[in-house]
Structures are given as structure tokens and as C-alpha cells.
């Protein structure tokens, strides 16, 4: 009998081995918003952040799938900036409301980018 077959035979004679402890896998979230709430916004990818803005899917596609296609085409969220809004109609599942939501988010980013945070908070929480 070859050594490999002998080891299998001996293992079978000893009976089943106890299961090894399995390390828990990374938590799965039903939507990127859940991940943001539990782990913080800095843990999200560009696709996940964009999926939150898109909110829901459409035409048989999830928000995550639509976001992934958009980020893939433009290379990054930064690559999407300053693109004509009409370009976003090319993505199945993107309509007026979702495109306007993206435009508003980019405008908020532009406005914040041009401002510095105050040196001292104007109001503190009790």
C-alpha cells in the first residue's frame, strides 16, 4: 500500500476528526449603508459610497451593480466630477432623481473643498 493510502486508511480507522475552529469571515452587509453605520464611512469603497447615493437599483440591477459600472467607466469618483449629467443616463437604472442626487453630492463636495474647517468650533455640545 502506498504511504498516502495508508494514511487515509489509518485516519478512517480512528474515526472522524473534530472540526477545526474556523475564523469568522468578514461581516456581510445587506447594503453599504449598514456597513457605513457599523464601521464608518472611511471603510467604504468608491462603489459603496456611490451605491448609497444611488440608493436603490432599477431594471433588474442593484444599486451596487450600477455604482460598480459607473466607477469602472470613470475610473473613480473623482473621474466622475464635472461630467455632463446627460452621460449618466447611459447607465441602466439611472434616472432623473438619482442623477440629481449625484449632482447635489458633488456640489456639496466642491463647496466643502473650497472651505477650511473652523479653527475652533462655534458651538460645543454639552
Secondary structure, 3 states (H helix, E strand, C coil): CCHHHHHHHHHHHHCCCCCCCCCCCCCCCCCHHHHHHHHCHHHCCHHHHHHHHHCCCECCECHHHHHHHHHHHHCCHHHHCCCCHHHHHHCCCCCHHHHHHHHHHHHHHHHHHCCCCCCCCCCCCC
